[in-house]
Amino acid sequence: MSPSATHKRGRAYRYYVCLAAQKRGRSVCPSKSVAAGALERFVLERIQAVGRDPALLARVLAETQAVEAEQIASREAEVTAAVNAVRSAHAEVRRLSERFQPGESNCELVSQLAAAHEQVTAADAVLTEARHRRDTAGPEPLSESDTAAVLAAFQPIWDVLTPREQSRTLRLLVSQVEYDGRTRRATVSFHPTGLRTFLTPAPHSPMEEMSP
């Protein structure tokens, strides 16, 4: 759906309109439009509900931890691959060095050795960067109590954010909002790692000032 608005008697009415209906006719969508205010309030209520519902909070945290565990494993695999690349580059330097014969023309070999040393330098740089990403990206596990407290206080935090900050916050937390026009039911899907970003605000942000 796409945001839209109409103006009547000097007042703006915002909607989310079915794109398929706009392109292929109104008959293809069970619901041609949804009032923006009602749907947006529902999304905000679902975010707050995470902080009030222990079972839902536990599920969201479990998904977050699962995604972060995959990221940790990926960074470890990256370091392992970089270590192997460094070893391979050093092995090539040793192999070429063993072929060096004093007193003979070794121009081609010298060129190959220079290239091999460049590969060592490049591989070392990749390994250093991979280790840095691994060693600096290991936050403490999210606390259920801290997470619940921040999400329960979501409304006052939300109220002091600018529209741009509100948009960024929702994009961090929510991956998708689905609306079924036949049943008039909406569901909210959360970004598993967005919760951590929301709980780690930038310095001097309104979120930081109002978080417990």
C-alpha positions in Angstrom: 0.0 0.0 0.0 1.1 3.6 -0.6 0.4 6.7 1.6 -2.1 9.1 0.2 -4.2 12.1 1.3 -7.3 14.0 0.5 -8.3 17.5 1.6 -11.9 18.4 2.4 -13.0 21.7 3.9 -9.5 22.6 4.8 -8.7 19.4 6.6 -6.3 16.7 5.5 -7.3 13.0 5.6 -4.5 10.5 5.3 -4.9 6.9 3.9 -2.9 3.9 2.8 -4.1 3.0 -0.6 -3.8 -0.4 -2.4 -1.4 -0.1 -5.3 -2.9 -3.0 -7.1 -6.3 -1.2 -7.1 -4.7 1.9 -8.5 -3.0 -0.1 -11.3 -5.6 -2.8 -12.1 -8.9 -1.5 -10.8 -10.7 -1.4 -7.5 -12.1 -4.9 -7.8 -8.7 -6.6 -7.2 -8.3 -5.4 -3.6 -10.7 -6.4 -0.8 -9.8 -3.1 0.9 -9.1 -0.1 -1.3 -7.8 2.1 1.5 -7.1 2.1 5.2 -7.2 5.2 7.5 -3.6 6.0 8.2 -4.2 7.2 11.8 -5.9 4.0 12.9 -3.3 1.7 11.4 -0.3 3.8 12.7 -1.8 3.7 16.2 -2.1 0.0 16.0 1.6 -0.3 15.1 2.6 1.9 18.0 0.4 -0.2 20.4 2.0 -3.4 19.2 5.5 -2.0 19.9 4.3 -1.1 23.4 2.7 -4.5 23.9 6.1 -6.1 23.5 7.2 -4.5 26.7 4.0 -5.5 28.6 3.7 -9.1 27.4 6.4 -11.4 28.9 5.8 -14.2 26.4 6.0 -11.8 23.4 9.1 -10.1 24.8 10.8 -13.4 25.3 10.1 -14.4 21.8 11.4 -11.2 20.3 14.5 -11.4 22.4 15.1 -15.0 21.4 14.8 -14.0 17.7 17.3 -11.1 18.3 19.7 -13.4 20.1 19.5 -16.0 17.3 20.2 -13.4 14.6 23.2 -12.1 16.6 24.5 -15.6 17.1 24.5 -16.1 13.4 26.4 -12.8 13.0 29.0 -13.8 15.5 29.5 -17.2 13.7 29.8 -15.3 10.4 32.5 -13.0 11.8 34.4 -16.0 13.2 34.2 -17.7 9.8 35.5 -14.4 8.2 38.5 -14.4 10.5 39.2 -18.1 9.8 39.1 -17.5 6.1 41.4 -14.5 6.5 43.9 -16.5 8.5 43.9 -19.2 5.8 44.5 -16.6 3.2 47.5 -15.2 5.1 49.0 -18.7 5.5 48.6 -19.4 1.8 50.3 -16.1 0.9 53.2 -16.8 3.2 53.5 -20.3 1.8 53.7 -18.9 -1.7 56.5 -16.6 -0.7 58.4 -19.5 0.8 57.9 -21.6 -2.3 59.2 -18.9 -4.6 62.1 -18.1 -2.3 63.2 -21.7 -2.4 63.5 -21.5 -6.2 65.8 -18.5 -6.1 69.3 -19.4 -7.5 72.2 -17.0 -6.8 74.1 -16.1 -9.9 71.3 -16.9 -12.3 68.8 -14.7 -14.0 65.9 -14.5 -11.7 64.0 -11.5 -13.2 60.7 -13.4 -13.6 61.1 -15.0 -10.1 61.8 -11.6 -8.5 58.6 -10.3 -10.1 56.6 -13.2 -8.8 58.1 -12.7 -5.3 57.2 -9.1 -5.3 53.6 -10.0 -6.2 53.5 -12.6 -3.5 54.7 -10.1 -0.9 52.0 -7.8 -2.0 49.5 -10.6 -1.5 50.9 -11.1 2.1 50.4 -7.4 2.9 46.9 -7.4 1.5 45.9 -10.6 3.3 47.3 -9.2 6.6 45.2 -6.1 6.2 42.1 -8.2 5.6 42.8 -10.3 8.6 43.4 -7.2 10.8 40.0 -5.8 9.7 38.2 -9.1 10.2 39.6 -9.4 13.7 38.6 -5.8 14.5 35.0 -6.5 13.4 34.9 -9.7 15.4 36.4 -8.1 18.6 34.4 -4.9 18.6 30.9 -6.3 17.7 30.1 -8.3 20.8 27.5 -6.5 22.8 26.1 -7.8 26.1 22.9 -9.9 25.8 19.8 -7.8 26.0 18.2 -7.8 29.4 14.5 -8.6 29.5 13.9 -6.1 32.3 15.7 -3.2 30.6 14.0 -4.0 27.3 10.6 -4.2 28.8 11.1 -0.9 30.7 12.1 1.0 27.5 9.4 -0.4 25.4 6.8 0.2 28.1 7.9 3.9 28.0 7.7 4.0 24.3 4.8 6.4 24.0 6.4 9.4 26.0 9.6 8.7 24.0 7.7 8.7 20.8 5.9 12.0 21.6 9.1 14.0 21.8 10.6 12.7 18.6 10.6 14.7 15.4 8.7 13.2 12.4 12.1 12.3 10.9 13.2 10.6 14.2 9.8 8.8 14.4 10.2 7.5 10.8 13.8 6.2 11.6 12.6 4.6 14.8 9.9 2.7 13.1 12.2 1.5 10.3 14.6 0.2 13.0 11.9 -1.7 14.9 9.4 -2.8 12.2 10.2 -4.8 9.1 6.7 -5.1 7.7 3.1 -4.3 8.5 0.5 -6.5 6.8 -3.2 -5.7 6.4 -5.8 -8.3 5.4 -8.7 -6.5 3.8 -10.9 -9.5 4.0 -10.6 -10.0 7.7 -9.6 -6.4 8.6 -6.7 -7.8 10.6 -3.2 -6.2 10.7 0.0 -7.9 11.8 3.4 -6.3 12.6 6.7 -8.0 12.0 9.7 -6.8 13.9 13.3 -6.5 12.9 15.1 -8.9 15.2 18.2 -6.7 15.5 16.3 -3.4 15.4 15.4 -3.8 19.0 19.1 -3.6 20.1 19.6 -0.5 17.9 16.6 1.2 19.5 17.9 0.4 23.0 21.4 1.9 22.1 20.5 5.5 21.2 22.9 8.1 19.9 24.3 10.5 22.5 22.0 13.4 23.5 19.0 12.0 21.6 15.5 12.4 23.1 15.4 8.6 23.4 18.4 8.6 25.6 17.2 11.4 27.8 13.8 9.7 28.5 14.8 6.1 28.7 14.8 4.7 32.3 
